[in-house]
């Protein structure tokens, strides 16, 4: 079910990058179908592959939910921008406002350049974050505490085991 929910959100991510351009409902549905299908396939097939072979764990599904649909959406926005003349003709200022001195093909180039800049920032930011978090002075969480929050709540008054016992007693009517 999680795959279906994430795939449904990915359509909005894709159409969001072309939201300032006139996109018909049919175009939005096609974009949502394409990105939903690719995103669901990524969650089902690509994530386990990347985790096993590249030892990268995408805990929140960011790659399949935001990166892939974002790239697809940027490509869609470039395609839509290149075809905006078909919709508006000489009245392109309605679609783009004052910067409409650009031709539709120039605007498509700007859309693709924006994609390149965004990917560059993402890759450099990811490399920098990976470098910082891999340093010993960053004090990484011990391996036995990965995927558990107990390490971060060492001074918690109620231990997790006690909390489960209290919940069980509450459900039984013991309180």
C-alpha positions as CSV (number, residue, x, y, z in Angstrom):
1,X,0.0,0.0,0.0
2,X,2.9,2.3,0.8
3,X,4.1,2.1,-2.8
4,X,0.7,3.1,-4.2
5,X,0.5,6.1,-1.8
6,X,3.9,7.3,-2.7
7,X,3.2,6.8,-6.4
8,X,0.1,9.0,-6.1
9,X,2.1,11.8,-4.5
10,X,4.8,11.6,-7.2
11,X,2.3,12.8,-9.9
12,X,1.9,16.0,-8.0
13,X,5.7,16.4,-7.7
14,X,6.0,16.0,-11.5
15,X,3.2,18.4,-12.4
16,X,4.4,20.9,-9.8
17,X,7.4,21.9,-11.9
18,X,5.2,22.7,-14.8
19,X,2.5,24.4,-12.7
20,X,3.3,27.9,-13.9
21,X,2.7,26.8,-17.5
22,X,-0.7,26.0,-18.8
23,X,-1.1,22.2,-18.6
24,X,-4.4,20.6,-19.6
25,X,-6.0,18.1,-17.2
26,X,-5.3,15.3,-19.7
27,X,-1.6,16.3,-19.7
28,X,-1.5,16.3,-15.9
29,X,-3.1,12.9,-15.8
30,X,-0.7,11.5,-18.3
31,X,2.3,13.0,-16.4
32,X,0.8,11.6,-13.1
33,X,0.4,8.1,-14.7
34,X,3.9,8.1,-16.1
35,X,5.6,9.3,-12.9
36,X,3.4,7.1,-10.7
37,X,4.3,4.0,-12.7
38,X,8.0,4.8,-12.7
39,X,8.0,5.8,-9.0
40,X,6.1,2.6,-8.0
41,X,8.6,0.5,-10.0
42,X,11.5,2.4,-8.4
43,X,10.1,1.7,-4.9
44,X,9.5,-2.0,-5.7
45,X,12.6,-2.8,-7.7
46,X,15.2,0.0,-7.6
47,X,15.3,0.7,-3.9
48,X,16.1,-2.9,-2.9
49,X,18.7,-3.1,-5.7
50,X,20.4,0.1,-4.5
51,X,20.3,-0.9,-0.9
52,X,21.8,-4.3,-1.7
53,X,24.4,-3.5,-4.3
54,X,25.3,0.2,-3.5
55,X,24.7,0.0,0.2
56,X,22.6,3.1,0.1
57,X,19.5,3.2,2.2
58,X,16.9,5.7,1.2
59,X,14.9,5.8,4.5
60,X,12.2,8.2,3.3
61,X,12.0,7.2,-0.4
62,X,13.3,10.6,-1.4
63,X,14.9,9.3,-4.6
64,X,11.7,7.6,-5.9
65,X,9.3,10.1,-4.6
66,X,11.0,13.4,-5.4
67,X,14.1,13.0,-7.5
68,X,12.8,10.8,-10.3
69,X,9.4,12.6,-10.6
70,X,11.1,16.0,-10.3
71,X,13.4,15.2,-13.3
72,X,10.4,13.9,-15.3
73,X,8.5,17.0,-14.4
74,X,11.3,19.2,-15.5
75,X,11.5,17.4,-18.8
76,X,7.7,17.8,-19.1
77,X,7.9,21.5,-18.4
78,X,10.5,21.9,-21.1
79,X,8.3,20.0,-23.6
80,X,5.3,22.1,-22.6
81,X,7.3,25.3,-22.8
82,X,8.5,24.5,-26.3
83,X,4.9,23.9,-27.4
84,X,3.5,27.0,-25.7
85,X,3.4,28.8,-29.0
86,X,0.8,26.3,-30.2
87,X,-1.5,27.3,-27.3
88,X,-0.9,31.1,-27.3
89,X,0.5,31.9,-30.7
90,X,1.8,35.5,-30.8
91,X,0.1,36.2,-27.4
92,X,2.8,34.3,-25.5
93,X,2.9,37.0,-22.7
94,X,-0.3,35.5,-21.3
95,X,1.6,32.3,-20.5
96,X,4.9,33.8,-19.4
97,X,4.4,37.5,-18.5
98,X,7.1,40.1,-19.0
99,X,9.9,37.7,-19.7
100,X,8.1,36.6,-22.8
101,X,10.8,38.1,-25.1
102,X,12.1,34.5,-25.2
103,X,10.9,32.2,-27.8
104,X,9.2,28.9,-26.7
105,X,12.4,27.0,-27.6
106,X,14.6,29.4,-25.6
107,X,12.2,29.0,-22.6
108,X,12.5,25.2,-22.9
109,X,16.3,25.6,-22.8
110,X,15.9,27.7,-19.6
111,X,13.7,24.9,-18.1
112,X,16.4,22.3,-18.9
113,X,19.2,24.6,-17.6
114,X,17.2,24.9,-14.3
115,X,17.1,21.1,-14.2
116,X,20.8,21.0,-14.6
117,X,21.4,23.6,-11.9
118,X,19.0,21.8,-9.5
119,X,20.7,18.4,-10.1
120,X,24.1,20.0,-9.6
121,X,23.1,21.5,-6.3
122,X,21.6,18.2,-5.2
123,X,24.7,16.2,-6.0
124,X,27.1,18.6,-4.5
125,X,24.9,19.0,-1.4
126,X,24.6,15.2,-1.1
127,X,28.4,14.8,-1.4
128,X,29.1,17.5,1.2
129,X,26.5,16.0,3.6
130,X,28.0,12.5,3.1
131,X,31.4,13.8,3.8
132,X,30.4,15.7,6.9
133,X,28.4,12.7,8.4
134,X,31.2,10.3,7.6
135,X,33.8,12.2,9.7
136,X,34.6,10.8,13.1
137,X,34.0,14.1,14.9
138,X,30.4,14.0,13.7
139,X,29.9,11.2,16.3
140,X,27.8,8.8,14.2
141,X,25.2,6.6,16.0
142,X,26.6,3.2,16.9
143,X,25.7,0.4,14.5
144,X,23.6,-1.4,17.1
145,X,21.4,1.7,17.5
146,X,20.7,2.3,13.8
147,X,17.0,2.5,13.1
148,X,16.2,2.9,16.8
149,X,15.8,6.2,18.6
150,X,16.9,4.9,22.0
151,X,20.4,6.4,21.5
152,X,19.0,9.9,21.2
153,X,16.7,9.6,24.2
154,X,19.3,8.3,26.7
155,X,17.9,10.5,29.5
156,X,14.3,9.5,29.0
157,X,12.6,8.6,32.4
158,X,10.5,5.8,31.0
159,X,12.4,3.1,29.0
160,X,10.8,1.7,25.9
161,X,10.1,-1.7,27.4
162,X,8.3,0.0,30.4
163,X,6.3,2.1,27.9
164,X,5.0,-1.0,26.2
165,X,4.1,-2.6,29.5
166,X,2.2,0.6,30.5
167,X,0.4,0.6,27.1
168,X,-0.6,-3.0,27.6
169,X,-2.0,-2.3,31.1
170,X,-3.9,0.7,29.8
171,X,-5.5,-1.4,27.1
172,X,-6.5,-4.1,29.6
173,X,-8.1,-1.5,31.8
174,X,-5.4,-1.8,34.6
175,X,-5.4,2.0,35.1
